[in-house]
Amino acid sequence: MMVRSLLILILFLLISVDQGVGQISQWRGPFRNGIYPESGLKKSWPVKGPDMLWSFEGLGMGYGNVGLGKDKIFVLGMPDSTGVLYTLDYNGKLIRKKEYGPEWNGDYHGSRSTPAIVGDLVYFESGRGTVYCYNGNTGNKLWSVDLLKRFDANNIPWGMTENLLIEGDRLYCTPGGKKNNIVALNRFTGETIWTSPGNRQPSAYCSPILVKHNKASLIVTMTEKSIIGVDAMTGQFYWQVPQFQSNNIHANNPVYSDGIIYCSSDYAGDNSGLVALKLSDDGRSVSIKWRNLNFKNLMGGIIVTDGHIYGSIYKRHSWCCVDASDGKILYTSTAFGDGNIIMADGLFYCYSERGEVALIKADPLSLSLISNFRVPLGADQHWSHTVIHKGKLYVRHGNALMAYNIKN
């Protein structure tokens, strides 16, 4: 009996190690900063856009894009009132679809999360506040946790919109409870590792990031009216900085670069806009390096590269380049409509709320529109952030997913 128990334990550990090997596919790229480490991509597109390799329609409503597995891709949708996890191969062929439970059917109904993939395991959060873990090979659910019930939290007006953060054997998320504000779960079992009271404010549509700064490891996110930092190992609350938005929407994840954390929200008076926070050497405190109230980005994301910040101004049909050293806007361009932004192979890929995708060259001196095309399929809002993987650009628009060849 003892030998059998030992063998089972060894087998579990081997499976756990195997599932932990490999790069994590997650929201806004492998480093969660919107920059994809691709090369050999096209430097311009034909007038009608790059070749569409395939499309898949019938996902139902949703705003997340694809999670990338070894030989499969995963995407969420809501055809009626139930959320569905779709598994496709890399040629766009449906392998399976699996109902996972109730999804958000309030305003702007549909799934919200982009699945995170580690090995064969698929993780995501529903708009109803339940975290799921599925086996990507079999389609079987391994565990689920109702965050709102377990951690005594309430949902928010447009549904939980968090893209899960995974590091090692831990999964981090923000239920937004007064006692259990930020939590760490065991990603293999769903069991609670720690909970932190944080600043006791409700969740605010933000996806957390892991910041490794000197010897410190921090979880940084935005709650209802603040940017907060807690210890990644223990959940100890370290600091908060006011960050306001009139509807308490902080849909952009923070971005960390060289000791500075950058956070962007839409304008709501003082303590809003784009802010740069300088971390202390031990990460246990921050100071405001600068704040720009005129950079108003609600949910399009920012790119921080080569000492500059690029992003659009919400509902203003314009893009800006900001000097990361002092927060000053170097220029504003109206060459393309506002929307979300990612970067790969030295160029920017922008997807406007008007339904166009653009290839853009930008530097501290100017921005130029190289190529653009209109998204031909799907319905409703153009809010899903694009994804690049192995020379393919994935565009999700409502019930449709499209894959384009952008490789030379």
C-alpha positions in Angstrom: 0.0 0.0 0.0 2.8 2.3 0.9 4.7 1.6 -2.4 1.5 2.2 -4.3 0.9 5.5 -2.6 4.5 6.5 -3.3 4.2 5.6 -7.0 1.0 7.7 -7.3 2.8 10.6 -5.7 5.7 10.3 -8.1 3.3 10.1 -11.1 1.5 13.2 -9.9 4.7 15.1 -9.6 5.9 14.0 -13.0 2.6 15.1 -14.6 2.8 18.4 -12.7 6.3 19.1 -13.9 5.4 18.1 -17.5 2.4 20.5 -17.4 4.5 23.3 -16.1 7.1 23.0 -18.9 6.9 25.4 -21.8 6.0 29.0 -22.5 2.8 30.4 -21.2 0.4 31.8 -23.7 -1.4 34.7 -22.2 -3.1 38.1 -22.6 -1.1 40.6 -24.7 1.8 38.2 -25.5 4.4 36.2 -23.6 5.5 39.1 -21.5 2.1 40.6 -21.1 3.3 43.9 -22.6 1.8 43.7 -26.1 5.1 43.0 -27.8 5.3 39.7 -29.7 8.8 38.2 -30.3 8.3 37.5 -34.0 10.6 38.2 -37.0 10.5 37.9 -40.8 7.0 39.6 -41.0 5.8 41.5 -44.0 6.7 45.1 -44.1 3.6 46.1 -46.1 0.3 44.5 -47.2 -1.7 44.4 -50.4 -4.5 46.9 -50.8 -7.0 44.4 -49.6 -4.9 43.3 -46.7 -2.8 40.2 -46.1 -4.2 36.9 -47.2 -6.8 35.4 -45.0 -5.8 31.8 -44.3 -9.0 30.8 -42.7 -12.0 32.0 -40.7 -14.3 30.4 -38.2 -17.8 31.9 -37.6 -20.3 30.9 -35.0 -18.4 31.6 -31.8 -21.2 33.6 -30.3 -20.4 36.9 -28.6 -17.1 37.5 -27.0 -14.2 39.9 -26.7 -11.2 37.7 -25.9 -8.8 36.4 -28.5 -7.0 33.1 -28.8 -4.9 31.1 -26.3 -2.1 29.3 -28.1 -1.3 25.7 -27.4 1.3 23.4 -28.9 -1.0 22.1 -31.6 -4.3 23.7 -30.8 -5.8 27.1 -30.2 -8.5 27.9 -27.7 -11.1 30.7 -27.7 -14.3 31.5 -25.8 -17.7 32.5 -27.0 -21.3 32.7 -25.9 -23.8 31.5 -28.6 -26.8 31.9 -26.2 -26.5 32.3 -22.4 -23.9 29.6 -21.9 -20.2 30.1 -22.3 -18.4 27.7 -24.7 -14.7 26.8 -24.9 -13.8 26.2 -28.6 -10.8 24.1 -29.5 -9.5 24.5 -33.1 -6.4 23.2 -34.9 -4.0 25.7 -36.5 -5.8 25.4 -39.8 -9.1 26.6 -38.2 -10.8 23.3 -38.1 -13.1 22.7 -35.1 -11.9 19.9 -32.8 -14.4 20.3 -30.1 -16.6 22.8 -28.3 -17.3 22.5 -24.6 -20.0 24.4 -22.6 -18.4 25.6 -19.3 -21.3 27.5 -17.6 -23.2 30.7 -17.5 -21.6 33.7 -19.2 -22.2 37.4 -19.0 -25.6 38.3 -20.5 -25.9 41.8 -19.3 -24.8 44.9 -21.2 -22.2 44.1 -23.9 -23.0 40.4 -23.4 -20.5 37.7 -24.2 -17.3 36.1 -22.9 -14.5 38.4 -21.8 -11.4 36.4 -21.1 -8.5 35.3 -23.3 -7.5 31.7 -22.3 -4.1 31.3 -20.7 -2.3 28.1 -21.8 0.4 26.3 -19.8 1.4 22.9 -21.3 -1.9 21.0 -21.8 -3.9 23.1 -19.3 -6.3 25.9 -20.3 -7.3 28.6 -17.8 -9.9 31.4 -18.1 -12.4 33.4 -16.1 -16.0 33.9 -17.0 -17.8 37.2 -16.8 -19.8 35.7 -14.0 -16.6 35.4 -11.9 -15.8 31.7 -12.1 -12.2 30.5 -12.9 -11.9 27.3 -14.9 -9.1 24.9 -15.6 -9.5 22.4 -18.5 -7.4 19.7 -20.0 -6.8 21.0 -23.5 -6.2 17.5 -25.0 -9.3 15.8 -23.6 -11.7 18.7 -23.1 -12.3 17.6 -19.5 -12.8 20.2 -16.8 -10.2 19.7 -14.0 -11.5 22.2 -11.6 -13.4 25.5 -11.2 -13.7 28.2 -8.5 -16.5 30.6 -8.1 -14.4 33.6 -7.0 -17.4 35.7 -5.9 -18.8 33.0 -3.7 -15.5 31.7 -2.2 -14.0 35.1 -1.6 -17.2 37.1 -0.6 -17.0 39.5 -3.5 -19.5 41.2 -5.8 -19.6 41.3 -9.6 -19.1 44.6 -11.4 -21.4 46.5 -13.8 -20.1 45.0 -17.0 -18.9 41.6 -15.7 -15.5 40.3 -14.6 -13.1 41.0 -17.4 -9.8 39.7 -16.1 -7.2 37.8 -18.0 -5.6 35.4 -15.6 -2.0 35.6 -14.6 0.1 32.5 -14.1 3.6 32.0 -12.6 4.9 28.6 -11.7 2.3 26.7 -9.8 0.3 29.8 -9.0 -2.7 31.5 -10.6 -3.4 35.1 -9.6 -6.7 37.0 -9.9 -8.7 39.8 -8.3 -12.1 38.9 -6.9 -12.2 42.4 -5.4 -13.6 41.4 -2.0 -13.1 43.5 1.1 -11.2 40.8 2.9 -10.1 38.8 -0.1 -9.1 41.4 -2.6 -6.3 39.7 -4.6 -5.8 35.9 -4.4 -3.3 33.2 -5.4 -4.6 29.8 -6.3 -2.8 26.5 -6.9 -3.2 26.2 -10.6 -3.3 22.4 -10.5 -6.1 22.1 -7.9 -7.8 25.5 -7.6 -7.0 25.5 -3.8 -6.3 28.8 -2.2 -2.7 29.6 -1.5 -3.1 33.1 0.0 -5.6 35.9 0.0 -4.8 39.6 0.4 -7.1 42.4 1.6 -5.3 44.7 -0.8 -7.0 48.1 -0.6 -10.5 46.5 -0.2 -11.8 48.1 -3.5 -13.8 46.2 -6.1 -12.2 44.7 -9.2 -12.1 47.0 -12.1 -11.7 45.0 -15.4 -7.9 45.1 -15.0 -5.6 42.1 -15.7 -2.7 41.9 -13.2 1.0 41.7 -14.0 3.9 40.1 -12.3 6.8 42.5 -11.7 10.2 41.1 -10.9 12.2 44.1 -9.6 15.6 43.5 -8.0 14.8 40.8 -5.4 11.1 41.6 -5.2 8.3 39.9 -6.9 5.1 41.9 -7.0 1.5 41.5 -8.3 0.4 44.9 -9.7 -3.1 45.7 -10.8 -5.7 48.4 -10.8 -8.9 48.2 -8.6 -11.8 50.6 -8.5 -9.9 53.8 -7.7 -6.3 52.8 -7.3 -3.2 51.1 -8.6 -1.9 48.6 -6.1 1.1 46.4 -5.4 1.3 43.3 -3.2 3.9 40.6 -2.6 3.6 37.8 -5.1 4.7 35.1 -2.6 2.7 36.2 0.4 0.0 38.6 -0.7 1.3 41.3 1.7 -0.1 44.7 0.7 2.7 47.2 0.0 1.3 50.3 -1.7 -1.5 52.1 -3.6 -1.7 55.2 -5.8 -5.0 56.9 -6.7 -6.2 56.3 -10.3 -9.7 57.5 -11.2 -12.0 56.9 -14.1 -15.6 58.1 -14.1 -17.1 54.6 -14.6 -14.4 52.8 -12.6 -13.0 51.1 -15.7 -9.3 50.3 -15.7 -9.2 47.8 -18.6 -5.5 48.3 -19.5 -3.1 46.1 -17.6 0.0 47.9 -16.1 3.3 47.7 -18.0 6.6 47.4 -16.3 9.9 48.6 -17.7 13.3 49.3 -16.1 12.0 50.0 -12.6 9.0 52.0 -13.7 5.3 50.9 -13.8 3.1 52.6 -16.4 -0.7 52.7 -16.1 -3.3 54.2 -18.4 -7.0 55.0 -17.9 -9.5 57.3 -19.5 -9.7 60.9 -18.1 -11.7 61.7 -15.0 -10.1 64.8 -13.6 -7.1 64.7 -11.3 -5.3 61.3 -10.6 -6.2 59.9 -14.0 -4.7 59.5 -17.5 -1.3 58.0 -18.0 1.0 57.7 -14.9 4.6 56.5 -14.4 5.4 55.0 -10.9 9.0 54.6 -9.8 9.5 51.6 -7.6 11.8 51.7 -4.6 14.7 49.4 -4.6 12.8 46.8 -2.5 9.5 47.3 -4.4 7.7 48.1 -1.1 6.9 51.7 -2.1 6.5 53.8 -5.2 6.7 57.5 -6.1 4.9 59.2 -8.9 7.5 60.1 -11.5 5.0 62.0 -13.7 1.3 62.0 -14.7 -0.2 63.1 -18.1 -3.9 63.9 -17.9 -4.2 64.4 -21.7 -3.3 60.8 -22.6 -6.7 59.2 -22.3 -6.6 55.5 -23.1 -9.5 53.4 -21.8 -8.9 49.9 -23.1 -6.6 49.9 -26.2 -3.4 49.2 -24.3 0.0 50.9 -24.6 3.4 49.8 -25.9 6.5 50.9 -24.0 9.6 50.5 -26.2 13.0 52.4 -26.6 12.1 55.0 -24.0 8.8 55.9 -25.5 5.1 55.0 -25.1 2.7 54.6 -28.0 -1.1 54.3 -27.8 -4.4 55.9 -28.9 -6.6 58.5 -27.3 -10.0 57.0 -26.6 -12.8 58.2 -28.9 -10.5 60.9 -30.4 -9.4 59.2 -33.7 -5.8 59.9 -32.8 -2.5 58.2 -31.7 0.3 59.6 -29.6 4.0 59.1 -28.9 4.9 59.9 -25.3 8.4 60.5 -23.9 8.7 57.9 -21.1 11.2 60.0 -19.2 8.9 63.0 -18.5 5.4 62.0 -19.8 5.3 64.7 -22.5 3.4 64.0 -25.7 5.9 64.4 -28.6 3.3 64.3 -31.3 -0.3 63.3 -32.1 -1.4 61.7 -35.4 -4.8 61.3 -36.9 -3.6 58.8 -39.6 -5.8 56.1 -38.1 -8.8 55.6 -35.8 -8.3 54.9 -32.1 -8.2 51.3 -30.9 -5.9 48.7 -29.5 -2.2 48.2 -30.3 0.4 45.4 -30.3 4.0 45.3 -31.7 6.1 42.8 -33.6 9.2 42.9 -35.7 9.6 46.6 -35.3 6.2 47.6 -36.5 2.8 48.3 -34.8 -0.4 46.4 -35.4 -3.4 48.6 -34.6 -7.1 47.6 -34.6 -9.5 50.5 -34.6 -13.0 50.6 -33.1 -14.1 51.4 -36.6 -13.2 48.0 -37.7 -9.9 48.4 -39.5 -6.5 46.8 -38.9 -3.4 48.8 -39.7 0.3 48.2 -40.1 2.0 51.3 -38.7 5.6 52.6 -38.5 6.2 54.9 -35.6 9.2 56.4 -33.9 9.8 59.5 -31.6 9.5 61.8 -34.7 6.5 60.6 -36.6 3.8 58.0 -37.3 3.0 56.7 -40.7 0.3 54.4 -41.9 1.8 51.7 -44.1 -1.2 49.4 -44.9 -4.7 48.8 -43.6 -7.8 46.7 -44.3 -11.3 46.5 -43.1 -12.3 43.4 -41.0 -14.8 41.5 -43.2 -16.6 39.2 -40.7 -18.2 39.4 -37.3 -20.5 41.8 -35.6 -20.7 44.5 -32.9 -17.8 46.1 -31.1 -14.2 45.9 -32.4 -12.7 45.5 -28.9 -10.7 42.2 -29.1 -7.0 42.7 -29.0 -5.1 41.1 -31.9 -2.6 38.2 -31.5 0.5 37.3 -33.5 1.9 33.8 -33.5 4.3 32.1 -36.0 3.6 34.5 -38.8 -0.2 34.6 -38.3 -2.3 37.6 -37.2 -5.4 36.5 -35.3 -8.3 39.0 -35.4 -11.5 38.3 -33.4 -14.6 40.3 -34.1 -17.7 39.1 -32.1 -18.7 35.7 -33.4 -15.9 35.4 -36.0 -12.2 34.5 -35.8 -9.9 35.2 -38.7 -6.3 34.2 -39.3 -4.1 36.2 -41.7 -0.7 35.4 -43.2 1.7 38.2 -42.3 4.9 36.2 -42.8 7.3 37.0 -45.6 
